[in-house]
Amino acid sequence: MDKPTTSTLEYHSYHNVREWIKHKYNRDIDDWYGMFENGHDESKEFADFWSRFICDSDITNGSVYYLYSETEEDKNVREWVREITKIIFDEFSPDRKPIIFVLNW
C-alpha cells in the first residue's frame, strides 16, 4: 500500500461569485430586491444569500460549503433563493454538479 498523498479541492470563492453576478446581472445576491440600494427601503423584502449560508448552516470563517442544484426545485426554499441558485449553476456549473464554496471573511 502506498502512503496517502494530499488531494486538491477545486472551489469557488463566494465573494468572487457574488461580484461576477453583480457585474453580469446588475443584481446583488446579498441584497436581491435592493432593500439597501438607496438607504434602507422597508417596503422591500430582505433577501440576502450570504445570511442564508450563515443562518442555515454551522459556518465559521474558512468553512467549506456545498451548494446543490436540487435547491433550484425545492419548494420549501424561498423563490429568491431558488432564482439565485439557478443563476449560480447556470454560470458556474451548467452540468449541475455541486458547487463548492470556501466561505471566508
Protein Blocks (a to p, Z undefined) as FASTA:
>chain_A
ZZddddddddddfklmmmmmmmmnopafklmnommmnopafkbccddfklmmmmmpccde
hiacdddfklmmmmkbcfklmmmmmmmmmmmomnopacdddddZZ
